[in-house]
Amino acid sequence: MGAVASINYGYTESATNEPIGPRFLRITDIQDDRVDWESVSYCKIDLAYVAYALPTMTRAERATTAKAEISTHFTTKQQVFLDFVLSHYVNVGVEELAPEKLTPLLRLKYKNSIPDAVSELGDTKQIRGVFTRFQRFLYQGSAQNPQPRL
């Protein structure tokens, strides 16, 4: 068989803090239903090894799909803020969903007034919860959102 094709049973590569490829999320990187993306290691990986069960989606498609779920799980004022966040996600990229982006996004949306944001969205703990909880709707597994398999 080896003369006909190469046989690969999986992909093994060491994680590193050096940005040499995509970040490689492991189950141990998820703590308290959150991911601290700054602490997630990189992995040198040939993307040819990543397969999707279904076609991939653009950020715009993910945002559109997420909006339907957001409308049933968040208040109207929270939805307005999350629409703002989603527009940045679509236009800039996934880095707009990082925890350290929350305060700059609030300042941008609420004209540099965190008290206005708190009055609209709730206390800082509630705001952080809204910001992290909605993200699952972008990447949850479904017929429309494929999950990568390595």
N, C-alpha and C positions, 0 to 999 in steps of 0.2 A: 504494500500500500504506500509506503514512504517514497517509492519511485514514481508514483502517480501524482501524489499531492502531499503537501505538508500538513501535518496534523497539529492543531493547536487546541489545547484543552481549556485555556483561559488566558488571562492577561495578568502578569505580575510586574509591578514596578514599585519602587520605593517612593514614598511621599517626601517632599522637600519644601522648605520655606522659600526657595528660590523660584521666582515666577517663570517657569520653563514650559508651562502648558496650562491647561484648565485647572481650576480648583477641583479637588476630588473629595466630595462630601462622603463621609463615613457615618455610620449610625452613631458613633461616639461623639460626633460633632454637633448632634442635636441635644440640647440641654434645656429643660423647662419649656419645651415646645418652641424653641428658638434656635437659630443658627448664628453664631458670631462669625461672619464671613471672613473677618480679618484673621481669625485663628485657623481657618481651614487651609490645609496644606495644598500645594500644587502637585501635579503628577505629570511626568513626561509621558504622554500617551499619543499614539498615532490614532487620529480620529477614525481611521478605517476600522478600528476594533469596536467602535460604538455603534450599536444597531438599535433601531427604533421599531417598536411593534407596529406603529402607524406612522403616517407622514408627519414631519415636523410642522410646527406652527410658527408664524411670525409673531413678534411682540404685539403688533396691532390685533392679530387674530386672538391671541391669548387675552388681551385687554377686553376685547368685545365679549368673549365668552365669560370672563370674570365679572363683568358689569351686571350680567343677569343674576349671578349669585349675590353680588354685593347689594343689589336692590332689595333682596329679601332678608339680609342679615344685619344691615346697618341703618341708622337713622338717616333722614334726608340730609341733615347738615354733615354727617359723616360721609355720606355718598358724594357730596359736592367736593369735599376735601380729597376723597379717594379718586374721584375723576381727575382732579388736578394732578395727583401723584401718578396715575396711570398715563396721563399725557406726557409726563416727564419720562416715565419708563419707556413708552413707545418711541419718543424722540431722541432720548439720550442713551438709554440702555439699562440693563439689570442693576448696574451700580447705584441707580437712584433708589433702589429698595434696601440698601444697606442701612443699618441702624444709625450710623453717624450722619445720614442724610435727612433724618426726620426733622431736626431743628432747622436746618437751612430751608427745607421745603415749607415748614410752618411759617418761617419769617417771610419767605417769598409770597406765599398765598395770603397771609394776613398782614401784609405791609409792615413787616418788621415788628409786629405786636404779638408777642406770645400771650399776653392777657386776653387779647381778642380771640386767639385760637382756643384758649382754655374756656372762654365763655361760650364758644360755639360747639366745642367737641367734648368737653369734660376735663377732668384733672389730667395731669401729665401721665399718670399710670393708665388711665382710660385711653388717652391718645396713643400711647405706645402700643397698647393692646390692639387697637383698631389698625394701626399701621402694620403690625406683624400678622394679625389674624387674616386680613384680607388677602395676603400673599399666597395663601394655600390655594385660592381659587384660580390663580394663574398657572399652577403646576400640578394640580390634583390629577390623578389618573382617571381617565374616562375614555370613551370612544373618540372624544374630540381632543384630548390632551395625552399624547403618548408619553410613557415613561421610559427613559433610556435603560437598556440592558447591556451589561458588559460581559 
